[in-house]
Amino acid sequence: MSIPKNTINLNGLSAVVTGGAQGIGFAVAKRLLESGASVALWDMNADLNRAAAKALAPLGKVVPVSCNIADWESVCGALAETEAALDKVDLLVNSAGIAGANATVEDYDNAEFRRVVEINLMGTYFTNKAVVTGMKARNFGRIVNIASIAGKEGNPNASAYSASKAAVIGFTKSLGKELAGCDVAVNAVTPAAARTAIFDQLTEEFIAYMLSKIPRNRFLEVEEAAAMIGWLVSPENSFTTGAVFDLSGGRATY
């Protein structure tokens, strides 16, 4: 899909995009680079991350950083590496996450449930926690946490994913209020499904179910997510914080 692009001015700003090697994260990184930002891609897949950085390099300064967002020490190491390369972190887009298995609650594997929560929720907590001290000290920062429409409505046979993304929404609202006294905005977006690598973790039956729930009768394009997120991390978004922005194609009821 070809989407006309509005101009977003991110000149002089440095960004971290977790899960930036592919999917929505890659599209966001591309949009931020096109808008003048320098970008660090935080991703567990080192080979894919280096390839993504190489592909994006013609657009601006981009640095691949290996990071497991579910591990605090790994996040701290990634932040130190990023600050050495980009000097500071002004913007954070936390896109890394997993869908987990499709199963009923009674059949859900306990270890798998914990794994989904560790990555989706604890990963959000760790990455946000790591950057807020510097943002407060500089009195500027923008954070966008990628939740999901599942966090609002709950998808059947996806309790771990739905619960973790609902928690991301609650966490974002809490942190937004904590930082409302300075120029640091913390918001979330709730996308409907987009055809990314996360689909590899899902059954065809579940994919069809998700599509049936979208009034626009199509999946989200990653560039559409990047367009909204690009504005949310811009200095122009100077008032809204602790908010949740809908990207569900009409599915959301609130």
C-alpha positions as CSV (number, residue, x, y, z in Angstrom):
1,M,0.0,0.0,0.0
2,S,1.3,3.4,-0.9
3,I,0.5,5.9,1.8
4,P,1.1,9.7,1.5
5,K,3.5,10.8,4.2
6,N,3.2,13.9,6.3
7,T,6.4,15.7,7.3
8,I,7.5,14.8,10.8
9,N,10.6,16.7,12.1
10,L,12.8,14.5,14.3
11,N,16.1,16.2,13.4
12,G,18.7,15.9,16.1
13,L,16.8,13.2,18.1
14,S,18.0,9.7,18.9
15,A,15.6,6.8,19.0
16,V,15.6,3.2,20.2
17,V,13.2,0.8,18.4
18,T,13.0,-2.6,20.1
19,G,12.1,-5.5,17.7
20,G,13.4,-3.2,15.0
21,A,14.8,-5.9,12.7
22,Q,11.4,-6.7,11.2
23,G,7.7,-6.1,11.1
24,I,6.2,-2.9,12.7
25,G,9.5,-2.2,14.4
26,F,11.4,-2.1,11.1
27,A,8.7,0.1,9.5
28,V,8.9,2.5,12.5
29,A,12.7,2.7,12.3
30,K,12.4,3.5,8.6
31,R,9.9,6.3,9.3
32,L,12.0,7.8,12.1
33,L,15.1,7.8,10.0
34,E,13.2,9.4,7.1
35,S,12.2,12.1,9.6
36,G,15.7,12.9,10.6
37,A,16.3,10.8,13.7
38,S,19.2,8.5,14.5
39,V,18.1,5.0,15.4
40,A,19.3,2.1,17.4
41,L,17.7,-1.2,16.6
42,W,17.4,-3.5,19.7
43,D,16.7,-7.0,18.7
44,M,17.6,-10.6,19.8
45,N,18.3,-11.8,16.3
46,A,21.7,-10.4,15.7
47,D,22.0,-11.6,12.1
48,L,18.6,-10.2,11.1
49,N,19.3,-7.0,13.1
50,R,22.6,-6.4,11.2
51,A,20.8,-7.0,7.9
52,A,18.0,-4.6,8.8
53,A,20.6,-1.9,9.8
54,K,22.4,-2.4,6.5
55,A,19.1,-2.0,4.6
56,L,18.2,1.2,6.5
57,A,21.7,2.7,6.5
58,P,21.1,4.9,3.3
59,L,18.4,6.8,5.3
60,G,20.6,7.9,8.1
61,K,22.5,6.8,11.2
62,V,21.4,3.4,12.3
63,V,23.0,1.1,14.9
64,P,22.2,-2.6,15.4
65,V,22.3,-3.5,19.1
66,S,21.7,-7.1,20.4
67,C,19.3,-7.1,23.3
68,N,17.0,-9.4,25.1
69,I,14.3,-7.1,26.5
70,A,13.2,-9.6,29.0
71,D,16.6,-9.5,30.7
72,W,17.4,-6.4,32.8
73,E,21.2,-6.8,32.4
74,S,20.8,-7.1,28.6
75,V,18.7,-4.0,28.5
76,C,21.2,-2.0,30.6
77,G,24.0,-3.2,28.3
78,A,22.1,-2.2,25.2
79,L,21.4,1.3,26.6
80,A,25.1,1.8,27.4
81,E,26.0,0.7,23.8
82,T,23.4,3.0,22.4
83,E,24.4,6.0,24.4
84,A,28.0,5.4,23.3
85,A,26.9,5.4,19.7
86,L,24.1,8.0,19.7
87,D,25.0,10.1,22.8
88,K,21.4,9.9,24.3
89,V,18.0,8.3,23.9
90,D,15.2,10.8,23.2
91,L,12.7,8.4,21.8
92,L,11.7,4.8,22.6
93,V,9.3,2.7,20.6
94,N,8.9,-0.7,22.3
95,S,7.8,-3.0,19.5
96,A,9.4,-6.3,20.5
97,G,6.9,-9.0,21.5
98,I,5.6,-12.4,20.9
99,A,2.2,-13.9,20.3
100,G,2.7,-17.2,22.2
101,A,0.8,-20.4,21.7
102,N,-2.9,-20.6,20.7
103,A,-4.6,-22.7,23.4
104,T,-7.4,-22.6,25.9
105,V,-6.6,-21.5,29.4
106,E,-7.1,-25.1,30.8
107,D,-4.7,-26.4,28.2
108,Y,-2.2,-23.6,28.2
109,D,1.4,-24.5,29.1
110,N,2.4,-22.7,32.3
111,A,6.0,-22.1,31.1
112,E,4.7,-20.7,27.8
113,F,2.3,-18.3,29.6
114,R,5.2,-17.1,31.7
115,R,7.4,-16.6,28.7
116,V,4.9,-14.4,26.9
117,V,4.4,-12.3,30.0
118,E,8.2,-12.0,30.6
119,I,8.8,-10.7,27.0
120,N,5.7,-8.6,26.5
121,L,5.2,-7.1,29.9
122,M,8.5,-7.3,31.7
123,G,10.3,-6.3,28.5
124,T,8.1,-3.2,28.4
125,Y,8.9,-2.5,32.0
126,F,12.6,-2.9,31.6
127,T,13.0,-0.9,28.4
128,N,10.9,2.0,29.8
129,K,12.7,1.9,33.1
130,A,16.1,2.1,31.4
131,V,15.4,5.3,29.5
132,V,13.3,7.4,31.7
133,T,16.1,8.7,34.0
134,G,17.9,10.3,31.1
135,M,14.7,11.6,29.6
136,K,13.8,13.3,32.9
137,A,17.3,14.8,33.3
138,R,17.0,16.3,29.8
139,N,13.4,17.2,30.3
140,F,12.4,15.6,27.0
141,G,11.4,12.2,25.9
142,R,8.8,10.3,24.0
143,I,7.8,6.7,24.6
144,V,5.4,4.6,22.6
145,N,4.6,1.0,23.8
146,I,3.0,-1.2,21.3
147,A,0.1,-3.1,22.9
148,S,-2.7,-4.7,21.0
149,I,-6.4,-4.7,20.4
150,A,-6.3,-8.1,22.2
151,G,-5.3,-6.1,25.3
152,K,-8.6,-4.3,25.1
153,E,-11.0,-7.0,24.0
154,G,-9.2,-10.3,24.9
155,N,-8.8,-12.9,22.1
156,P,-10.0,-16.5,22.8
157,N,-7.2,-19.1,22.9
158,A,-4.7,-16.3,23.4
159,S,-5.0,-15.5,27.1
160,A,-1.3,-15.0,27.7
161,Y,-1.0,-12.5,24.8
162,S,-4.2,-10.7,25.7
163,A,-3.3,-10.4,29.4
164,S,0.2,-9.2,28.7
165,K,-1.0,-6.5,26.3
166,A,-3.7,-5.4,28.7
167,A,-0.9,-5.0,31.3
168,V,1.1,-2.9,28.8
169,I,-1.8,-0.6,28.5
170,G,-2.1,-0.2,32.3
171,F,1.6,0.2,32.7
172,T,1.7,2.9,30.0
173,K,-1.1,4.9,31.7
174,S,0.7,4.6,35.1
175,L,4.1,5.8,33.8
176,G,2.5,8.6,31.7
177,K,1.0,10.0,34.9
178,E,4.3,9.6,36.8
179,L,6.1,11.7,34.1
180,A,3.4,14.2,33.3
181,G,5.2,17.0,35.2
182,C,8.0,17.1,32.6
183,D,8.2,17.0,28.8
184,V,8.1,13.3,28.6
185,A,5.1,11.7,26.9
186,V,4.3,8.0,27.3
187,N,1.6,6.5,25.1
188,A,0.5,3.2,23.7
189,V,-1.0,2.0,20.4
190,T,-3.4,-0.9,20.1
191,P,-2.9,-2.4,16.6
192,A,-5.1,-5.0,15.0
193,A,-3.1,-7.8,13.4
194,A,-0.6,-7.0,10.7
195,R,1.0,-9.6,8.4
196,T,4.4,-9.8,10.1
197,A,6.6,-12.6,11.3
198,I,4.4,-12.9,14.4
199,F,1.9,-14.7,12.1
200,D,4.3,-17.6,12.0
201,Q,3.4,-18.3,15.6
202,L,-0.4,-18.5,14.9
203,T,-2.7,-21.0,13.4
204,E,-4.5,-20.3,10.2
205,E,-7.8,-20.7,12.1
206,F,-6.8,-18.0,14.5
207,I,-5.6,-15.7,11.7
208,A,-8.9,-16.0,10.0
209,Y,-10.7,-15.2,13.3
210,M,-8.7,-12.0,13.7
211,L,-9.5,-10.9,10.2
212,S,-13.2,-11.5,10.7
213,K,-13.2,-9.1,13.6
214,I,-11.8,-6.1,11.6
215,P,-14.6,-3.9,10.1
216,R,-12.2,-2.7,7.4
217,N,-11.9,-6.3,6.3
218,R,-8.1,-6.2,5.9
219,F,-5.0,-6.4,8.1
220,L,-3.1,-3.4,9.3
221,E,-0.2,-2.2,7.1
222,V,3.0,-1.7,9.1
223,E,3.5,1.7,7.4
224,E,0.1,2.8,8.8
225,A,1.4,2.0,12.3
226,A,4.6,3.8,11.6
227,A,2.7,6.9,10.6
228,M,0.8,7.2,13.8
229,I,3.9,6.3,15.9
230,G,6.0,8.8,14.1
231,W,3.8,11.7,15.2
232,L,3.5,10.3,18.8
233,V,7.2,10.4,19.3
234,S,7.6,13.9,17.8
235,P,8.0,17.1,19.8
236,E,4.7,18.2,18.4
237,N,3.0,15.7,20.6
238,S,3.5,17.9,23.6
239,F,0.3,17.4,25.6
240,T,-1.0,13.9,25.3
241,T,0.4,11.3,27.6
242,G,-0.9,8.1,29.3
243,A,-3.2,7.6,26.3
244,V,-4.0,4.7,24.1
245,F,-4.3,5.2,20.4
246,D,-6.5,2.8,18.3
247,L,-5.1,1.1,15.2
248,S,-7.7,-1.6,15.0
249,G,-9.5,-0.8,11.8
250,G,-12.8,-0.1,13.6
251,R,-12.7,-3.2,15.8
252,A,-12.2,-1.4,19.1
253,T,-15.4,-0.6,21.1
254,Y,-13.6,1.8,23.5
